[in-house]
Amino acid sequence: MNAGATSCLCVIGLALAMGGVQVAQAQVHLIELVADKDSRYKSPTGGKPEIYLKAGEPVLLRVTARRGKSWNRDGSIHGFALLRVADRSKVTDWNLLLRPGTQEFNLTAPVEPGEYVVVCTVICSEEHEGMNMRLVVVP
Ligand SMILES: [Cu+2]
């Protein structure tokens, strides 16, 4: 009788622990993106992406980069820098260099809500200047 009660509590404890892990993972906002060979950011399904983030939320950025017509000597083929639209200033920690293939970055969304733009920082082709996308931070 006593032994049965103990093992029962044990199972409940384990279920609570597993539930806690699931909650923690659900809070990370996964963003999947392609930095393509035609010097465009794309959603995995091909369209022009627009990213909406909650202020301060944890973000996992999974980006697949494909090499364009030119690249940096250090091997990076595209960049990913986040700028505030108001003054074009760069957001700290959101200045990434992309290598060929898929990479993941753990980031934190800006704490100030507003309009941002992601720009490429590697001269990747004559279309490089058009390589950007909108990013909005909501409260
Ligand atoms: Cu570029």
Residues whose N, C-alpha, C, O or C-beta is under 5 A from the ligand:
A	BS01	CU	C120 T121 V122 I123 C124 H128 M131
